[in-house]
């Protein structure tokens, strides 16, 4: 899903199981005049990535509505570059608030601490910062966390995959899980959670190749899956990868897909029945909420420290034909 998310919702809910009622205020906020224009830096995955662009649209909207400017700092999926960019921004005091989509949630931890020490308000958006991938709670004291825990994401994908197996009436059910990037700790945690949950639910996971985050990479992965496992029943992967993969079985009714992301294309696949479902994080809403929380905290207001991104949907991110009925995607791949 580093390219995913949807739906026109504006409310934000704290995860009731993740520090409900816990708030944080900014220690440096007392020096901020109420009418002072603030500077927001959005450290997104990559400018070329549709998921990051959806969040960026939300960041810009929140900045415009709350007397702030916004800048996209593009690391182009490079964790080391992003670490250096944040370090440089702290040194130059370039921003008052930073919203971070971490390419490497472990490597970025130290510059995040440096930013906090410099009086910069830090919001961790979508990707956890720290060594754990099973919680939405902040792993660095002082940050605001509005994330999608990768393990919960993987388990959600697996649930929809098992439900797709039931819809097909296949037992045992052959499932292929298309991984994102093989060198991303986040992807590794999500893949492990998904595969374990699929196996625990009785599915036969016949393949787990790298599917990536583009239709081309998904198509290539699916070609390999079909060569080795022509009877595969359910295929799970990033929404972009599934766009490419599903084209190879057009017209077949014995294969269903589950995507990770809520683009317009993913919504269309679910609604026409080609896809069983898609995991939806409303990424524009997520980015807007993250920015609003950061600006409020920097101005001295109390805000929730932990928000589960899945709670920004009324269906806990599990987008099926029934739950997506009448809703509109927030972005297009």
Phi, psi and omega in degrees: 000010176295035178186086184188157159136157195205184159076135186271086176234149181240346182278151176234135182235138173285144174296121183295342179260005184231076175070039181304132178084353180281134180229165178223145175236158185273126180294332183269357190290338183296342180270358184265120176290146183300328183262008181287130176284129182259160182246125181250130173252123178257110180266081185273166180305307182190142179297331183280356185266128185294326179296313179296323179294326177296315177297319180300321177299320178291321178300312181298317181297316179295321179297315180298325183277349187230035174053056180215158171256160181222144179223134176271120177258110191265117177259354178052051176065016182257111182299318181294321177296317181297321177301314181292322180297317180291320177301315179295321181294324178293315181299319183274355182054045187285332185229154172268326181228136173236138175246123190242122163263099189285125172287326176224100186293341177275313183296329185279354185301314184295312177296332174297317177297321179295321179296315179298318180296333180274003178088012178272134176278130185244127175243123177269117185244128176072305184260127178300145172252120185133186185268359182251143181239016184242020182212152174262354180294146176300136178256357173235122181303129176105344180274160169261134183243120172229092193226168172247108182298122184304324180293321177294323177300311180298319179294324177294318176298318180296319179300314179294325177297317179293324177294325177295321176301317179297319180297323179283343182072029183262125177209112000288160184250128179272122183237135172249130178249114180272110179293163175278257176259134183283348182254013179259121176305322179300314180294322179298317179294318180294316180299313180300316180296317182293311183296318179298318181291323177297314180294319179297332179274003176096004180282151174261102181280103188270344181200148176215062181280172175282118180258339177068202186227034174221155175301323180296315180292326177292322179295317179298315179299319182292324176302316179292322178298313183293327178296318182272333185221072184297343181263017181302140185258318185228136179234131183239138177183182177302152182301322179294317180297320181292330175302316179287319183295316185294337179295337183281344180240026181304131180094344178275140179252003183259009178230131176238155185238150174231123182258161176244090181144151186246046176290169176300323180294322178294316178302316182297319179297320179292315185289333178270359175089356178292320176258142174286319182192177177210143181276118191250116164252123181286084196291328174295314177299320179299312180295321179293315180297318179301316182291318178300316180297317180297317180293319178297315180297318182296334179268008172098003179275153174279134181223158175298141179270341182222124176229129176276119182302328179297335179285354175279358173245154178279000184233025176052038174076354183272092186272106176246176181302323180289314185284336181268357182305123176083000180262160183237136179294150182273348182201169179236141177292000000 
